[in-house]
Amino acid sequence: MNVQFSKPPVPTAFEHDEFDDHENVLFARDRKSGLTAIIAVHDTTLGPALGGCRIWPYPSKAEALTDALRLSRGMTYKNALAGLDLGGGKAVIIADPRQDKTPELMKAFGTHVERLSGTYITAEDVGVSPEDMEAVAEKTRHVRGTRATGLGDPSPFTALGVFEGLKAAASHVFGSSDLTGKRVSVQGLGHVGFDLCKHLHEAGASLIVSDIHEPAVQRAVSCFDATAVKPEDAHRVDADIFAPCALGGVLNAQTVPEIGAKIVAGASNNQLQTTEDGVALKKRGILYAPDYAINAGGVISIALATPGGGEQAVRAKTLAIAETMSAIFSRAEEANRPPEQIADEIAEERLNRRP
């Protein structure tokens, strides 16, 4: 007698803890190029879902799905809070950007983006360069951050917005936006993290830097007279401000009790691993700058730039991030609630006003 045991059902995106009424979740494969990708469209209430493409060697497809779902929802709120008529989406490609990325892989990704008929607009994110987006643009019109669509690389505007928001946080906590002598621990030295270091150095801050890529660390040490630490120690060091600029989930049950700074303000997406971690930060008297509010400069640049220009309008709206952050901090203090809850409310107020 043959006894057959059925495999337990594999959880679908609908059953995932991070599923939040997403409108569309696409699992994309291309054997020839090696592409394995997930494109998540969260909400198109305000317009097409705009969000970058991230390339990362996720340990599992489940972790890639978690990132895609969380990041796409974050883009909905980011775009709403920034006052953009755009929804939220995100793409993740499971690959090592230093070893597996090829023009063919990016073109294959572009083909899948085109099949979504404009409901998702892609752009660069972690592991993706402006040159990669040019390859994507060969296969789809629904791409931003290229030479043909405006200002190209959005990372300088992301860094500028984080810098302005960080100064607003300093003003709220220390009574002044002057960063002279302030110790800032920057974790992650990619395009955005390095540009942020440049702004901070020019503003007179003392830098502590970390990254998993040692050449990036040495470059920052040389350029900014920075002190290098291991990435896993970046949150623990004696600093005034901790600026996470790598991957998400850095604020969690293990790290929050160890944070040595009075402010957390950085460029990473999804910094809070859970909502409880934001509450824990507040209980410790640490001001958290909601990530999707402070790092909106990049999406502003790819949304508002026009072919051949638009930098003045982009810069003005990016500088206004400081006002947005100040409003969030003040409203949170008045309500005695964590800032990320207030940021969510402001974004949801705009989403709910849309017919």
N, C-alpha and C positions, 0 to 999 in steps of 0.2 A: 504494500500500500504506500503510495507516494503522498507525503504530507507537504503541502506547499504553504510557506509563510509569506504573507503579503508584507511589503515594506510599508513603514509608517508614511503617511502623506507628507510631502514636502510643503512647508509653509509658503504661501504665495505672497506677493506684494500686498494684497488686500489684508492679510493677517499680520503683517509686520508691525512691530511696535511703533515705528516711525511713520507709518502710513497715515496721512492726514487728508483724506478725501482728494488725493491726487487725481488729476484729470486723465493722465496718461503716463504709463511707465513702459518704456521700450527696451527690450533686451536685444542688442545688436551683435551679430557675428559676421566676420568675413575671413574665411579660412586662408585665402591667398595672402593677405597682408598680415594675418595674425590678430586682427581686431577682435577684442571682446569688450563691449561697452554697455553702459546703462544710461539711458536718457530719461529723466523724470521731469514731467511737466506738472507743476503743482496747481497753479491757479492762473487763469487768463482773464479775470474780472476786469482788470485795468487795461489789458492789451496783451499782445503776444508775450510769451514767457521768455524773458531774457536771462541768461546765466551762463557762466563760463564752462569750459571743458577742462577737467582735471585728469592728469595721467599719473597713476601711482601704483606701485606693486602691492596691491592689497593682498593680505595673506589668504583671503577667501572671497568668493563671490558674495557671500552673505554680508561681509563688512563693506564691500563696495556698494551693495544695495542700501545699507544703512546710511552711508555717506551721501548717496544720490538723493535719497528721500529727505534727509535732514537739510542738506544744502539747498535743494529746490524750494522747500518751504521757507528757508531763510531768505532766499532771493525774492519771494513774494513780499515779505515784510520789508526787506531792504528797499525795493523799488517803490513800494507804497510810501514808506517814511521819507524817501528822498524826493517825493512829489513827482515821480515819473509815471507816465501813462503806459506802464508795462507790467506784465505778470511775472511769475517766478518759475524758473526751470534750472536744471543743472545736468551736466553729463560727466560721467566718470569712465575712463578707459583703464582697464586692468593691464598694466605694463610698467616696466622700468623705463622712465623717460631718458635715462642715460645710455641704455643698451638696446631697447626694443623699438624706440620711436623711429619711424621712417616716413618719408613723404607719401608712400603708398598706404601706410596705416592711416595717416591723417586724411587722405583723399577718400578712403573707404568710410571713415567716420563722416565726412562731408556728404557722402551719398545717402547715408541714413538720416542725417539732418534734413536733407532736401525732401525725403519721403514724408516728413512731418508737415510739409506744405505751409511753413511759416508760423506754425503754432509755437515752435521753439526757435529762438535765435541764439547762436552760440558765440563764444568769445574765448579769450585765453584765461587760464587759471594755472594752478600749480603744475609744473612740469610741461607747460605749453608756452611756446615762444611766438612772437609776432610772425616769424617765418613759417611756423606751423599753421597759423591761421591763413596765411596766403595759400598754402596747399589745400586747406579745407575749402577755401573760396573758389577753387577750381571746380568744385562739385556742387556747390550750393550758393544761392544768393543770400541765404539767411545766416549771415556771419557779420560780426563787427570787430573793430580793432585792427582793421587792415588798412593799407595805404589808400585803397579805393573808397573806403567808407568813412574816413576821417583822420583821427590823430594817431592811429597805430597803437603802440604799446600803452595799455591803460594803467600800468603799475605806477608810474610817477604820480598820477592823480590819486590813486589809492593811498600812497604814502603821504601825499600832501594832506588829504582829508584826515588820516589818522593823526598826523602831527597837529593839525588844528584842533581836533577833538581831544587829543591828549593835553593840549594847553588849556582847554576849557575845563578838563577834569582837575588839572593842577590849580587853576583859579578857584574852583569850588572847594578843594580840600585845603590848599595852602594859602589861599587868599590872594594869589598872584599867578599870572600865566608865565612869569619869567622863569625860565628853566636853568638859568645860570647856576652851576654847581649841583644841580639835581642829578642823582644817580639813577640811571635808567638801564634796566636789564632787558635787552632785546633778544628774544629767542627766535631764531630763524633768519637767515641772511640771504634769502632769494632776492628777486628784483625789488619787491616792496620793502622787505626788512632792511636791505642795504640803503635804499633811498631814504627810509625813515631815519636810519643812523646818520645820514648826511645832514638832514634837517636838524636833528637833535644836536649834532656836533657844532653846527653853525650857530645854534641857539645857546651854546655854552654848557650843555649837559655833559656829564661824565658817563661814559658808556661801558657797559658790561655786555659782552656778546657771546653767542653760542649758536652752533649749527652742526648737523651731522656730517656736513661736507667741510673737511678741514681747510681746503684752500680758501673757501669763503670766509672762514674765521680769520685766517692769517691776513687776508686782504683788509678786513675791517680793523684788525689790530694795527696794521700799518697805516691805513688812511686816517683813522680817527683816534689813535693813541688809546685804543680800547683795551680792557682787561678781558681775557678769554676764560670761560668756564665751560663745563660740560653741559649739554642741553638739558639733562635731567636735573641739573642743579640751578638752572636759570631762575626758577621761581623762589628758590630758598635764599638767595643771596641778600645781603643787606643793601637794599635799594629803596628809593622813594617811589619808583614806578616800575611795574613789570609789564612789558610789551610783548605778548605772544604773537609771533608772525610766522609760525609754521603751520602744522595741522591742528585740527580741532580736538576737543575733549581734554585739553590740558588743565582745565579747572574741574577737579573731581574730588571725591571723598578723601583721597590720599594727599593731593597737593594743596588743597585750600587751607588746611590747618598749618601748612609749612610756609605759606607765602610770607615773605619778609617786607613787602611793599605796602603802601597805603592806597595805591591806585593800581588797577589792572586795566590797561588800555592798549590794545594791539590790533593787528590786521587780520589775524586768523578768523576763519569762519567757525561757528559752532564751538566756541571755547568752553561753554558750560556742558559738562557731560549729562547732567540732569538739572531739572528746575530746582531741586533741593540744594544744589551747589551754589546757585545764586543767592538763596536765602542764607546759606552758611557764610558767604562773603560778607553780606550785610551785617550779620551778627558779629563778625570779627571787626567791623568798622572799616572794611575795605571797600572803596568805591569802584564799582565795575562799570566800564563803558560798554554798553551793549554792542557786540561785534558788528552786527549788520547795520547799525546806525553809524558807527564811526568809520567803517571801511567802505562806504558807498562811493568814494571818489572815482574808483575804476568804472563802476557801472554808469555813473553819471557821464564819464568821458565817452563811453561807447554808445550811450543813448543820445547825447546831445551834439556830438561832433558831426560835422558835415564834410562832404568830400572837399578836401583841400583846406579845411579850417574849422572854425568854431571854438578855438581855444579860449577866447575871452569869456564866452558864456559858460563853458565847462569850468574854468577856473573860478568864476564868481560863485557858481552853485556849489562847488567843492569847498570853497572857503566858508560857505554858509553852514557847513556841517558843525562848526563850532557853536553856532546859535542853536541848532537842533539839540546838540548834546547838553548845552546849558539849560535848555527848557526841560529836557528829560530829568536832569539832576535836580532841578528846583522842584519840579512836580513830584518826584520820588521822595524828596526830603519832606515836603509838605504832607504827603500821604503816609510817610513812614513805611515805604514799601521799596522793594528792590528795583533798581532802574530798568532792568530788562522787562519787568512786568508793565511798567509805564510805556516803554517803547512799543511793546506789543499792542497795548491799548490804542496808542496814537495811530499805528498802522492800521489796525482793525477799524478804527473810526473812519478812515479814508476808504477802506474797502467796502464798508457797509453803506457809505454814501452813494456809491456807484449804483445806478439803477440796473 
